[in-house]
């Protein structure tokens, strides 16, 4: 069976996602991890150094300005699971308004970004890249801020990497993930329903408020 954009969206709604062994491998296989990585929307960690970096505002952040540049940046590494078919499928979803990219620019150059697929109120993060120090962290911080303000409930990272763990990422069971996904699918969030933050200081301030509110709620 050939993979279509519609089949790909159905896969995300059931909790699975595609990968390839290598960029030059034409075969796609489906992944359904026993342990799933997520970034809690109220638990993103912004360190003092990252907060300082975000406030510097010597960069520009855009949404969907260069989806091709982001997916190609993510694939530009020695080992990648993004083959030609996967690249084409996500481009098709982007055209349909179901795949989005957040880009980070410095001096007019694309230096980092993250892209993913939206289903219901879930953002299924696919990959990110960084060509300058902290560029991917900047991208995630701005994306988390936007997702919180546009009604999203779940940020799926597929796997938990050491990098994501330092930013607040956690690992949950397949059963827990599917339960959270089921809840998120009952609502339709729109990533385009609010503008990006005006400045990095806004991102830092709102993130601190979100994490403080979550801490207070959990302590009650």
VOBA-1610 file (N, C-alpha, C; in pm, whole numbers, padded with zeros to 5 digits, always signed):
BEGIN
Unk+00084-00120+00000Unk+00000+00000+00000Unk+00088+00125+00000Unk+00060+00217-00092Unk+00137+00341-00096Unk+00091+00432+00017Unk+00184+00510+00070Unk+00153+00601+00180Unk+00105+00733+00120Unk-00011+00777+00161Unk-00068+00904+00117Unk-00070+01001+00235Unk-00086+01130+00208Unk-00100+01225+00319Unk-00216+01190+00411Unk-00325+01140+00354Unk-00441+01102+00436Unk-00408+00984+00528Unk-00335+00886+00474Unk-00294+00772+00555Unk-00199+00816+00665Unk-00112+00910+00633Unk-00017+00962+00732Unk-00090+01030+00847Unk-00190+01110+00816Unk-00268+01175+00922Unk-00342+01072+01007Unk-00395+00969+00942Unk-00463+00862+01016Unk-00365+00794+01111Unk-00242+00774+01066Unk-00141+00711+01151Unk-00115+00794+01276Unk-00102+00925+01258Unk-00078+01012+01374Unk-00195+01006+01472Unk-00315+00997+01417Unk-00432+00991+01506Unk-00439+00860+01584Unk-00372+00758+01536Unk-00369+00631+01608Unk-00241+00612+01689Unk-00152+00712+01683Unk-00033+00709+01767Unk+00093+00654+01704Unk+00096+00634+01572Unk+00217+00582+01508Unk+00269+00684+01408Unk+00395+00668+01368Unk+00458+00762+01276Unk+00559+00688+01189Unk+00595+00746+01073Unk+00682+00677+00978Unk+00829+00715+00994Unk+00915+00623+00953Unk+01058+00649+00948Unk+01118+00568+00833Unk+01238+00606+00792Unk+01315+00526+00696Unk+01449+00494+00761Unk+01513+00388+00718Unk+01642+00351+00776Unk+01751+00453+00744Unk+01746+00505+00619Unk+01846+00602+00573Unk+01779+00696+00472Unk+01847+00803+00441Unk+01791+00899+00346Unk+01778+00840+00206Unk+01862+00740+00175Unk+01858+00680+00041Unk+01783+00547+00039Unk+01717+00513+00149Unk+01637+00390+00155Unk+01494+00424+00114Unk+01441+00363+00009Unk+01306+00397-00037Unk+01194+00343+00051Unk+01227+00250+00141Unk+01125+00187+00224Unk+01090+00272+00346Unk+00962+00270+00382Unk+00913+00337+00502Unk+00859+00231+00597Unk+00887+00246+00725Unk+00828+00157+00824Unk+00759+00240+00931Unk+00665+00179+01000Unk+00585+00249+01101Unk+00639+00221+01240Unk+00636+00323+01326Unk+00694+00312+01460Unk+00586+00339+01565Unk+00583+00256+01666Unk+00488+00268+01776Unk+00563+00238+01906Unk+00640+00335+01957Unk+00728+00309+02071Unk+00654+00264+02198Unk+00714+00173+02272Unk+00658+00134+02402Unk+00668+00250+02500Unk+00775+00327+02490Unk+00793+00445+02574Unk+00795+00568+02482Unk+00715+00668+02513Unk+00697+00783+02426Unk+00750+00910+02491Unk+00816+00993+02412Unk+00865+01120+02462Unk+00764+01231+02436Unk+00743+01316+02537Unk+00657+01433+02520Unk+00723+01552+02590Unk+00684+01672+02548Unk+00725+01795+02617Unk+00600+01855+02682Unk+00585+01844+02813Unk+00467+01902+02878Unk+00460+02052+02849Unk+00346+02100+02805Unk+00335+02241+02766Unk+00352+02336+02883Unk+00330+02287+03005Unk+00349+02372+03122Unk+00478+02336+03198Unk+00567+02261+03131Unk+00688+02217+03199Unk+00816+02242+03121Unk+00812+02335+03025Unk+00931+02364+02946Unk+01032+02441+03031Unk+01153+02393+03037Unk+01256+02454+03122Unk+01340+02554+03043Unk+01338+02676+03089Unk+01424+02779+03031Unk+01528+02815+03135Unk+01651+02774+03111Unk+01760+02803+03204Unk+01793+02952+03203Unk+01873+02995+03299Unk+01912+03137+03303Unk+01986+03177+03177Unk+02072+03088+03130Unk+02150+03121+03011Unk+02060+03127+02887Unk+01962+03036+02879Unk+01872+03039+02765Unk+01780+03161+02772Unk+01736+03196+02893Unk+01652+03315+02909Unk+01728+03439+02861Unk+01854+03447+02897Unk+01936+03560+02854Unk+01949+03560+02702Unk+01967+03441+02645Unk+01981+03430+02500Unk+01852+03470+02429Unk+01738+03427+02485Unk+01609+03460+02425Unk+01583+03610+02429Unk+01622+03676+02537Unk+01598+03820+02551Unk+01688+03904+02462Unk+01794+03845+02411Unk+01890+03923+02331Unk+01828+03972+02201Unk+01737+03897+02146Unk+01665+03938+02025Unk+01756+03976+01909Unk+01866+03903+01894Unk+01952+03925+01777Unk+01920+03820+01670Unk+01797+03775+01671Unk+01750+03673+01578Unk+01607+03707+01539Unk+01556+03638+01440Unk+01418+03654+01394Unk+01352+03517+01391Unk+01227+03512+01431Unk+01151+03386+01430Unk+01032+03402+01337Unk+01009+03302+01253Unk+00895+03303+01161Unk+00822+03169+01169Unk+00701+03168+01118Unk+00622+03045+01112Unk+00584+03018+00966Unk+00624+02902+00918Unk+00591+02858+00783Unk+00648+02948+00673Unk+00757+03017+00702Unk+00820+03100+00599Unk+00911+03018+00509Unk+00965+02908+00561Unk+01055+02825+00481Unk+01048+02680+00528Unk+00933+02619+00504Unk+00914+02480+00545Unk+01019+02390+00479Unk+01045+02412+00351Unk+01144+02332+00279Unk+01282+02344+00343Unk+01320+02466+00380Unk+01450+02486+00442Unk+01463+02414+00574Unk+01353+02408+00651Unk+01359+02341+00781Unk+01370+02189+00764Unk+01285+02130+00680Unk+01291+01985+00665Unk+01424+01943+00602Unk+01478+02024+00511Unk+01608+01992+00453Unk+01720+02011+00555Unk+01704+02109+00643Unk+01802+02128+00749Unk+01802+02010+00845Unk+01684+01957+00874Unk+01672+01841+00962Unk+01734+01716+00898Unk+01723+01707+00766Unk+01776+01589+00694Unk+01926+01601+00665Unk+01982+01719+00685Unk+02122+01743+00650Unk+02215+01698+00763Unk+02226+01568+00778Unk+02315+01508+00878Unk+02357+01370+00829Unk+02459+01316+00891Unk+02515+01188+00843Unk+02412+01077+00847Unk+02334+01071+00954Unk+02231+00969+00967Unk+02096+01037+00982Unk+02005+01006+00892Unk+01872+01065+00897Unk+01767+00964+00855Unk+01649+00974+00910Unk+01538+00886+00874Unk+01447+00952+00771Unk+01485+01072+00725Unk+01403+01145+00628Unk+01448+01110+00487Unk+01371+01023+00420Unk+01403+00990+00281Unk+01317+01076+00188Unk+01330+01055+00058Unk+01260+01139-00039Unk+01109+01131-00024Unk+01056+01009+00001Unk+00911+00995+00012Unk+00858+01066+00136Unk+00929+01052+00247Unk+00886+01120+00369Unk+00889+01272+00347Unk+00993+01320+00283Unk+01004+01463+00253Unk+00883+01509+00171Unk+00848+01434+00069Unk+00735+01471-00017Unk+00603+01465+00059Unk+00587+01366+00145Unk+00463+01352+00221Unk+00441+01471+00314Unk+00546+01515+00382Unk+00531+01628+00473Unk+00512+01759+00398Unk+00570+01769+00280Unk+00542+01886+00197Unk+00395+01889+00160Unk+00339+01774+00126Unk+00197+01768+00092Unk+00112+01808+00212Unk+00147+01760+00330Unk+00072+01797+00450Unk+00087+01947+00480Unk+00204+02001+00451Unk+00224+02145+00472Unk+00133+02225+00381Unk+00123+02183+00256Unk+00035+02251+00160Unk-00111+02243+00206Unk-00147+02132+00269Unk-00283+02114+00321Unk-00307+02188+00452Unk-00201+02247+00507Unk-00214+02320+00633Unk-00206+02232+00756Unk-00153+02110+00742Unk-00145+02018+00855Unk-00003+01998+00907Unk+00097+02044+00834Unk+00236+02038+00880Unk+00290+02181+00884Unk+00362+02213+00990Unk+00408+02350+01011Unk+00555+02351+01053Unk+00621+02460+01021Unk+00762+02477+01059Unk+00781+02613+01124Unk+00861+02615+01229Unk+00901+02740+01293Unk+01049+02759+01264Unk+01082+02874+01207Unk+01220+02899+01163Unk+01288+03004+01251Unk+01419+02988+01268Unk+01502+03085+01340Unk+01607+03137+01242Unk+01615+03270+01232Unk+01706+03336+01139Unk+01804+03425+01213Unk+01927+03429+01164Unk+02028+03522+01215Unk+02101+03581+01096Unk+02105+03714+01091Unk+02170+03784+00981Unk+02116+03738+00845Unk+01987+03711+00839Unk+01924+03670+00715Unk+01944+03525+00676Unk+02008+03447+00763Unk+02037+03306+00734Unk+01950+03216+00821Unk+01895+03111+00762Unk+01819+03013+00838Unk+01917+02929+00920Unk+01909+02941+01052Unk+02007+02875+01138Unk+01948+02767+01227Unk+01816+02754+01227Unk+01754+02652+01310Unk+01605+02646+01287Unk+01545+02539+01335Unk+01401+02528+01320Unk+01349+02395+01368Unk+01217+02384+01369Unk+01149+02262+01410Unk+01022+02250+01325Unk+00985+02126+01291Unk+00860+02108+01216Unk+00784+01990+01272Unk+00653+01989+01244Unk+00570+01880+01292Unk+00432+01885+01230Unk+00348+01793+01273Unk+00213+01775+01220Unk+00112+01803+01330Unk+00001+01867+01294Unk-00104+01893+01392Unk-00224+01803+01365Unk-00271+01738+01470Unk-00394+01660+01466Unk-00472+01693+01593Unk-00593+01744+01575Unk-00669+01786+01692Unk-00594+01894+01767Unk-00575+01873+01896Unk-00499+01967+01978Unk-00362+01909+02014Unk-00309+01824+01926Unk-00177+01764+01946Unk-00082+01815+01838Unk+00037+01854+01881Unk+00143+01887+01786Unk+00243+01772+01791Unk+00255+01703+01678Unk+00344+01588+01670Unk+00478+01634+01611Unk+00573+01662+01698Unk+00702+01712+01654Unk+00779+01605+01579Unk+00832+01641+01465Unk+00903+01546+01381Unk+01055+01557+01397Unk+01107+01674+01380Unk+01252+01690+01387Unk+01287+01837+01403Unk+01410+01863+01443Unk+01459+02000+01455Unk+01606+02001+01419Unk+01658+02119+01392Unk+01800+02130+01358Unk+01854+02262+01409Unk+01986+02271+01417Unk+02051+02392+01466Unk+02186+02408+01398Unk+02207+02524+01339Unk+02337+02556+01278Unk+02413+02659+01358Unk+02349+02714+01459Unk+02412+02807+01552Unk+02378+02764+01693Unk+02462+02797+01785Unk+02440+02758+01925Unk+02303+02808+01974Unk+02231+02718+02035Unk+02100+02745+02097Unk+01987+02770+01997Unk+02012+02757+01868Unk+01906+02787+01770Unk+01786+02694+01785Unk+01810+02566+01808Unk+01697+02474+01824Unk+01624+02499+01956Unk+01696+02541+02059Unk+01631+02574+02186Unk+01543+02698+02170Unk+01594+02796+02097Unk+01513+02916+02069Unk+01386+02875+01995Unk+01400+02789+01894Unk+01285+02744+01817Unk+01182+02676+01907Unk+01226+02586+01993Unk+01134+02514+02081Unk+01066+02608+02180Unk+01141+02703+02235Unk+01083+02796+02331Unk+00972+02879+02268Unk+00996+02930+02148Unk+00895+03009+02078Unk+00777+02921+02036Unk+00804+02799+01995Unk+00695+02709+01955Unk+00608+02673+02074Unk+00669+02642+02188Unk+00592+02608+02307Unk+00501+02725+02347Unk+00554+02846+02339Unk+00476+02965+02372Unk+00355+02976+02279Unk+00376+02953+02150Unk+00267+02962+02054Unk+00164+02852+02074Unk+00209+02729+02100Unk+00116+02618+02120Unk+00027+02640+02241Unk+00085+02692+02348Unk+00004+02719+02467Unk-00105+02822+02438Unk-00074+02922+02357Unk-00169+03030+02331Unk-00269+02997+02222Unk-00251+02886+02154Unk-00344+02850+02046Unk-00423+02722+02076Unk-00424+02682+02203Unk-00514+02576+02245Unk-00463+02434+02237Unk-00332+02416+02220Unk-00280+02280+02212Unk-00268+02218+02351Unk-00281+02086+02355Unk-00279+02013+02481Unk-00164+01913+02491Unk-00105+01877+02376Unk-00004+01771+02374Unk+00105+01805+02274Unk+00230+01791+02319Unk+00345+01807+02230Unk+00421+01674+02231Unk+00403+01599+02124Unk+00466+01468+02109Unk+00606+01486+02050Unk+00708+01431+02115Unk+00844+01436+02062Unk+00890+01299+02013Unk+00801+01201+02018Unk+00827+01064+01972Unk+00922+00991+02068Unk+01047+01036+02075Unk+01144+00976+02166Unk+01196+01083+02261Unk+01250+01040+02373Unk+01311+01133+02468Unk+01462+01128+02451Unk+01520+01239+02407Unk+01665+01248+02394Unk+01722+01322+02514Unk+01851+01308+02543Unk+01912+01383+02653Unk+01891+01534+02637Unk+01897+01582+02514Unk+01875+01724+02487Unk+01735+01766+02529Unk+01634+01690+02491Unk+01496+01723+02527Unk+01472+01709+02676Unk+01541+01615+02739Unk+01525+01596+02884Unk+01570+01720+02960Unk+01675+01786+02914Unk+01722+01908+02981Unk+01623+02022+02968Unk+01533+02012+02870Unk+01434+02117+02846Unk+01299+02084+02908Unk+01292+01975+02982Unk+01168+01937+03049Unk+01096+01820+02988Unk+01154+01760+02883Unk+01093+01645+02820Unk+01085+01527+02915Unk+00979+01448+02904Unk+00963+01330+02988Unk+00924+01211+02900Unk+00929+01094+02958Unk+00894+00972+02888Unk+00772+00910+02956Unk+00674+00870+02876Unk+00554+00808+02931Unk+00528+00677+02859Unk+00437+00597+02912Unk+00407+00469+02849Unk+00323+00489+02723Unk+00322+00388+02640Unk+00238+00390+02520Unk+00091+00410+02558Unk+00047+00341+02663Unk-00092+00352+02708Unk-00123+00495+02751Unk-00035+00556+02828Unk-00055+00693+02874Unk-00057+00790+02756Unk+00033+00768+02660Unk+00037+00855+02544Unk-00094+00848+02466Unk-00142+00728+02444Unk-00265+00713+02366Unk-00385+00775+02438Unk-00384+00769+02570Unk-00492+00832+02646Unk-00486+00984+02629Unk-00366+01041+02636Unk-00350+01185+02618Unk-00385+01226+02475Unk-00344+01143+02380Unk-00375+01172+02240Unk-00526+01169+02217Unk-00593+01071+02274Unk-00738+01059+02259Unk-00807+01185+02310Unk-00761+01237+02423Unk-00819+01360+02478Unk-00791+01478+02386Unk-00668+01486+02335Unk-00631+01598+02247Unk-00707+01596+02116Unk-00745+01478+02069Unk-00816+01467+01942Unk-00962+01512+01950Unk-01011+01531+02072Unk-01148+01576+02089Unk-01163+01727+02068Unk-01047+01796+02057Unk-01045+01941+02038Unk-00965+01973+01912Unk-01003+02077+01842Unk-00930+02118+01721Unk-00860+02250+01749Unk-00730+02245+01772Unk-00652+02366+01794Unk-00601+02420+01661Unk-00576+02549+01655Unk-00530+02614+01532Unk-00404+02693+01561Unk-00290+02643+01512Unk-00162+02707+01539Unk-00154+02847+01477Unk-00241+02875+01381Unk-00241+03005+01314Unk-00336+03106+01379Unk-00399+03067+01490Unk-00501+03153+01551Unk-00443+03264+01638Unk-00314+03265+01659Unk-00250+03372+01737Unk-00115+03402+01674Unk-00069+03524+01685Unk+00061+03558+01627Unk+00176+03507+01713Unk+00293+03501+01653Unk+00413+03471+01731Unk+00437+03582+01833Unk+00514+03553+01934Unk+00550+03654+02034Unk+00620+03772+01966Unk+00608+03889+02026Unk+00674+04007+01970Unk+00824+04007+02000Unk+00862+03944+02109Unk+01003+03945+02149Unk+01031+03825+02240Unk+01158+03791+02250Unk+01198+03680+02333Unk+01163+03698+02480Unk+01162+03824+02527Unk+01128+03850+02667Unk+00986+03804+02697Unk+00895+03818+02601Unk+00758+03771+02620Unk+00755+03620+02639Unk+00834+03550+02559Unk+00841+03404+02568Unk+00887+03362+02708Unk+00990+03428+02757Unk+01046+03395+02889Unk+00944+03421+02998Unk+00879+03537+02993Unk+00783+03574+03097Unk+00663+03481+03100Unk+00606+03453+02984Unk+00489+03364+02980Unk+00524+03222+03020Unk+00644+03176+02983Unk+00684+03041+03021Unk+00699+03030+03173Unk+00756+03133+03234Unk+00771+03132+03380Unk+00635+03128+03448Unk+00539+03202+03393Unk+00405+03203+03450Unk+00338+03067+03436Unk+00357+03002+03321Unk+00296+02871+03297Unk+00353+02765+03390Unk+00484+02765+03407Unk+00546+02665+03494Unk+00512+02691+03640Unk+00503+02818+03679Unk+00466+02851+03817Unk+00323+02808+03847Unk+00233+02831+03753Unk+00094+02791+03770Unk+00082+02640+03781Unk+00160+02568+03701Unk+00157+02421+03705Unk+00211+02370+03838Unk+00315+02434+03889Unk+00373+02394+04017Unk+00275+02415+04131Unk+00208+02532+04128Unk+00109+02563+04231Unk-00008+02465+04227Unk-00052+02433+04105Unk-00166+02340+04091Unk-00130+02201+04141Unk-00010+02155+04110Unk+00030+02021+04152Unk+00052+02012+04302Unk+00077+02127+04367Unk+00102+02126+04509Unk-00025+02135+04591Unk-00137+02160+04525Unk-00264+02172+04599Unk-00325+02036+04631
//
